[in-house]
Amino acid sequence: MKTLLKVVLSLWIAVAMGGCGESAPPAEQGANAPQQTYKWKLVTSWPKNFPGLGQAPETFANMINEMSGGRLIVTVYGAGELVPGFEVFDAVAQGTAQMGHSGAYYWKGKMPAAPIFSAIPFGMNAQEMNGWLHYGGGLKLWQELYAPFGVVPFAGGNTGVQMAGWFKKEINSLEDFQGLKMRIPGLGGEVLKAVGGIPVTLTGGEIFTSLQTGAIDATEWVGPYNDLAFGLYRAADYYYHSGWHEPGTQLEFLVNQEALQNLPADLQAMVKVAMRAANQDMLDEYTARNNAAMESLINEHNVTVRSLPDDVLAALRQASEKVMAEQAASDEDFKQIYASYLAFYAGVKKYHALSEQAYYNNR
């Protein structure tokens, strides 16, 4: 009887394994069978190895190369090495590169709703943005927006609250924004335009020269860590806070949908886990590095940090509400995604008033 059971069991296992196809060979054969190696290109909108922004794709690539045991090798290309910084989305959509790292506000010409997934003036901070994306339905809406292009977006890091920027002249009233040429992308740029300024979109590598030569009058970039690295203190005298325009700037990983689907399930899982880890790692790095960088700007380079006047901030907030309403009225995707954003924001803002904000006020 035991012999018969062994025979039946052996036959059942053979049939089951045969039904699995070539992807599930017997253990003895699978262990020794050669495994396919995948090589991916990852293009970015930042200079190669640039602190913070440029480190996230490097962190991701290193993790994937190690986690996969060399089965998936990701090579990172900085802006201009393979494609220009503003062509990252197209490169991923067309399959020129399997991945990209950039900011969603650069694609507003393709999708007016895209900047929502980067930063909304006077909107959610990094902690709140991550909550909406991963537990409030935001990531699903983001992926639906990019789906027609064959691109799958994922959270790719956050800088935290940015500085208001570097200005070649003092800002004492809203009139000082009239005709001001400022490098400021996304929805922040639309708000600047609404109060009389002239928004200019530049990649990071173009900012210093444009500010130094007077091609622009002001620029926002990120914060002390990156601003110090670019030497922006040598091109403008006035450094303002706080970052009303980008209260928690979300970066993105872009993945070619076909390339992702062609990976085995375990490698797909590794890609997603590594992106999630790199997303958190960027915020951790900025939280740690901005402190020392600000000290260096103040103590070594004699930079005076100023606060935008209250009436200026009030006017910018009012203009922001108007801009958001206009954007929602003109684009159905924007309207739908912004409604989700606002619903989550209303709840988390109310709770954080009792927790995070209350604690900040008390410590």
C-alpha positions in Angstrom: 0.0 0.0 0.0 2.8 2.4 0.9 4.5 1.6 -2.4 1.3 2.4 -4.3 0.9 5.7 -2.5 4.5 6.6 -3.3 3.9 5.9 -7.0 0.7 7.9 -7.1 2.3 10.8 -5.2 5.3 10.8 -7.6 2.9 10.8 -10.6 0.9 13.7 -9.1 4.1 15.8 -8.5 5.3 15.1 -12.1 1.9 16.2 -13.6 1.8 19.3 -11.3 5.3 20.4 -12.2 4.7 19.8 -15.9 1.6 22.1 -15.7 3.8 24.8 -14.4 5.8 25.0 -17.6 9.5 25.9 -17.9 9.2 28.6 -15.3 9.0 26.0 -12.5 11.6 23.2 -13.2 12.4 20.5 -10.7 14.5 21.8 -7.9 17.6 19.8 -8.9 17.5 21.3 -12.4 16.4 24.8 -11.4 19.2 25.2 -8.9 21.9 24.7 -11.5 20.1 26.2 -14.5 21.6 29.5 -15.8 19.4 32.5 -14.9 18.7 35.4 -17.3 20.5 38.6 -16.6 18.7 41.9 -17.2 20.4 45.2 -17.8 18.5 48.5 -17.3 19.4 52.1 -17.9 18.2 54.7 -15.4 18.2 58.3 -16.7 17.8 61.3 -14.4 17.0 65.0 -14.5 20.0 65.8 -12.1 23.7 66.0 -12.5 25.4 62.6 -11.9 25.8 61.9 -8.2 24.4 65.3 -7.2 23.8 65.3 -3.5 20.3 64.3 -2.4 18.4 64.4 -5.7 21.1 62.5 -7.6 21.8 60.1 -4.8 18.4 58.5 -4.7 18.8 56.7 -8.1 22.3 55.6 -7.1 21.0 54.2 -3.9 18.3 52.4 -5.8 20.7 51.0 -8.3 23.1 49.8 -5.7 20.4 48.0 -3.7 19.0 46.3 -6.8 22.4 45.1 -8.0 23.0 43.6 -4.6 19.6 42.3 -3.8 19.3 40.5 -7.2 22.7 38.9 -7.0 23.6 40.5 -10.3 20.5 39.3 -12.1 19.3 42.9 -12.6 22.0 45.5 -13.2 20.9 49.1 -13.2 23.2 51.8 -14.6 22.5 55.4 -13.7 23.0 58.2 -16.2 22.9 61.9 -15.1 21.2 64.6 -17.0 22.7 65.1 -20.4 24.7 61.8 -20.4 22.2 59.8 -22.3 19.2 62.2 -22.6 18.6 65.8 -21.5 17.1 66.3 -18.1 13.7 67.4 -19.4 13.4 64.3 -21.7 13.5 61.7 -19.0 9.8 60.9 -19.3 9.9 60.5 -23.1 13.0 58.3 -22.8 11.2 55.9 -20.4 8.0 55.9 -22.4 9.8 55.1 -25.6 12.0 52.4 -24.0 15.2 54.3 -24.6 15.7 53.7 -20.9 13.9 51.3 -18.7 13.8 53.8 -15.7 14.0 57.4 -14.9 14.2 59.7 -11.9 12.7 63.1 -12.0 9.9 65.4 -10.8 6.3 65.2 -12.0 5.9 69.0 -12.3 8.2 68.8 -15.4 5.4 67.0 -17.4 2.6 69.5 -17.0 2.7 70.1 -20.7 1.8 66.5 -21.3 -0.5 66.1 -18.3 -1.8 69.3 -16.5 -2.5 67.1 -13.4 1.1 65.8 -13.1 2.4 68.6 -10.8 0.0 67.5 -8.1 2.3 64.5 -7.5 5.3 66.8 -7.0 4.1 69.7 -4.8 1.1 72.0 -4.2 1.7 75.5 -2.8 0.7 75.6 0.9 -0.1 71.9 0.6 1.0 68.7 2.2 4.5 68.1 3.6 6.6 65.0 3.0 5.1 62.9 5.7 1.6 63.7 4.6 2.4 63.2 0.9 3.8 59.7 1.6 0.6 58.9 3.6 -1.7 60.0 0.7 0.3 58.1 -1.9 0.7 54.8 -0.1 -2.5 54.7 2.0 -4.8 57.3 0.6 -5.2 56.2 -3.0 -2.7 58.8 -4.4 -0.3 56.3 -6.0 -3.2 54.5 -7.8 -4.3 57.8 -9.3 -0.8 58.7 -10.3 -0.3 55.4 -12.1 -3.6 55.7 -13.9 -2.6 59.2 -15.1 0.7 57.9 -16.6 -0.7 54.6 -17.9 -1.5 55.8 -21.5 2.2 56.5 -21.9 3.3 53.1 -20.9 5.0 54.5 -17.8 4.5 53.4 -14.2 5.4 56.0 -11.6 6.5 55.4 -8.0 7.5 57.7 -5.1 11.2 58.5 -5.6 12.2 60.6 -2.6 11.2 63.8 -0.9 13.2 66.9 -0.1 11.0 68.1 2.8 10.0 71.7 3.1 12.1 73.8 0.7 13.4 77.3 1.0 11.6 80.2 -0.7 14.8 80.8 -2.7 17.6 83.2 -3.6 16.8 86.7 -4.8 19.0 89.4 -6.2 16.9 92.1 -4.6 14.9 92.3 -1.3 11.3 91.2 -1.2 9.4 93.7 1.0 6.0 93.7 -0.6 4.0 91.9 -3.4 5.0 94.7 -5.8 8.5 93.3 -5.7 7.3 90.3 -7.6 6.1 92.4 -10.6 8.2 91.4 -13.6 10.5 89.2 -11.4 12.0 86.5 -13.6 12.3 83.5 -11.3 13.3 79.9 -11.9 10.3 78.1 -10.4 8.5 75.1 -12.0 5.1 73.5 -11.5 2.2 75.0 -9.7 4.4 77.4 -7.8 5.3 78.9 -11.1 1.6 79.4 -12.0 1.1 81.2 -8.7 4.1 83.4 -9.3 2.6 84.3 -12.7 -0.7 85.1 -11.0 0.9 87.8 -8.8 2.8 89.4 -11.7 6.1 87.4 -11.8 7.6 85.6 -14.7 8.2 81.8 -14.1 11.2 80.2 -15.8 11.8 76.5 -16.0 15.5 75.4 -15.9 17.3 72.2 -15.1 19.6 72.3 -12.0 22.7 72.6 -14.1 21.5 75.8 -15.7 20.5 77.7 -12.5 23.8 79.2 -11.3 24.9 80.7 -14.6 21.4 82.1 -15.3 21.3 83.7 -11.9 24.8 85.0 -12.0 24.4 86.6 -15.5 21.1 88.1 -14.7 19.1 86.0 -17.1 16.9 85.4 -14.1 16.4 87.6 -11.0 15.7 84.8 -8.5 15.6 81.1 -8.1 14.2 78.4 -5.9 16.1 75.2 -5.9 15.8 72.9 -2.9 17.4 73.9 0.4 20.7 74.5 2.2 22.2 71.1 1.3 21.8 71.5 -2.5 22.0 75.3 -2.6 25.4 75.2 -0.9 26.6 72.5 -3.4 25.6 74.8 -6.3 27.2 77.9 -4.7 24.1 79.9 -5.2 25.2 82.3 -2.4 27.8 83.6 -4.9 25.1 84.7 -7.3 22.4 86.3 -5.1 22.5 88.1 -1.8 19.1 87.4 -0.3 18.0 83.9 1.0 14.4 83.6 2.0 12.2 81.1 3.8 9.9 79.3 3.9 9.1 77.2 0.9 5.4 78.1 0.4 5.6 76.8 -3.2 7.0 73.3 -2.3 6.2 72.2 1.3 7.4 68.7 0.6 8.6 68.1 -2.9 7.9 64.6 -4.1 10.3 63.1 -6.6 9.5 60.1 -8.8 10.8 56.9 -10.2 9.5 56.2 -13.7 9.5 52.6 -15.0 8.7 51.5 -18.5 5.7 49.3 -18.1 6.7 46.6 -20.6 10.2 46.3 -19.1 8.7 45.9 -15.6 6.3 43.3 -16.7 9.0 41.3 -18.5 10.9 40.8 -15.2 10.3 37.7 -13.2 8.0 38.2 -10.2 10.8 38.2 -7.6 12.8 40.9 -9.5 9.6 43.0 -9.9 9.2 42.8 -6.1 12.8 43.8 -5.5 12.4 46.8 -7.8 9.4 48.0 -5.8 10.9 47.4 -2.4 14.2 49.2 -3.5 12.2 52.2 -4.8 10.2 52.4 -1.5 13.5 52.3 0.5 15.2 55.0 -1.7 12.1 57.2 -1.3 12.5 57.2 2.5 16.3 57.4 2.4 16.2 60.7 0.5 14.1 62.4 3.2 16.3 61.0 5.9 19.4 62.4 4.1 17.9 65.9 3.6 16.8 66.0 7.3 20.4 65.3 8.3 22.3 67.3 5.8 20.4 70.5 5.7 21.4 71.4 9.2 25.1 71.4 8.6 24.7 73.1 5.3 22.7 76.0 6.8 25.3 76.5 9.4 28.0 76.7 6.7 26.0 79.2 4.7 25.5 81.4 7.7 28.8 81.1 9.5 31.3 80.6 6.6 29.6 82.5 3.8 27.9 85.2 5.8 24.4 84.5 4.3 21.5 86.2 6.1 18.4 84.1 6.1 15.2 86.2 5.8 11.5 85.5 6.1 9.0 86.6 3.5 6.7 89.3 4.9 3.4 88.0 6.2 1.3 90.1 3.8 3.3 88.6 0.9 2.7 85.1 2.1 -1.0 85.9 2.5 -1.2 87.2 -1.1 0.6 84.1 -2.4 -1.8 81.8 -0.5 -4.8 83.6 -1.9 -3.3 83.4 -5.4 -2.6 79.7 -4.9 -6.2 78.9 -4.1 -7.3 80.7 -7.2 -4.8 78.9 -9.4 -5.8 75.5 -8.1 -9.5 76.2 -8.7 -8.7 77.3 -12.2 -6.6 74.2 -12.9 -9.4 71.9 -11.6 -12.0 73.6 -13.7 -9.9 73.3 -16.9 -8.8 69.6 -16.7 -10.9 66.6 -15.6 -7.9 64.5 -14.4 -6.7 67.5 -12.3 -10.2 67.9 -10.8 -10.4 64.2 -9.8 -6.9 63.9 -8.4 -7.0 67.2 -6.6 -10.3 66.1 -5.0 -8.6 63.1 -3.6 -5.6 65.2 -2.4 -7.9 67.7 -0.7 -9.9 65.1 1.1 -6.8 63.5 2.5 -5.2 66.8 3.3 -8.3 68.0 5.2 -8.1 65.0 7.5 -4.4 64.9 8.1 -4.2 68.6 8.6 -6.8 68.4 11.3 -5.0 65.6 13.1 -1.6 67.1 12.7 -2.8 70.3 14.3 -3.4 68.2 17.4 -0.2 66.2 17.1 2.8 67.4 15.0 2.0 71.1 15.0 1.1 71.2 18.6 4.3 69.4 19.5 6.3 71.9 17.4 4.7 74.8 19.2 5.4 73.2 22.6 9.0 72.0 22.3 
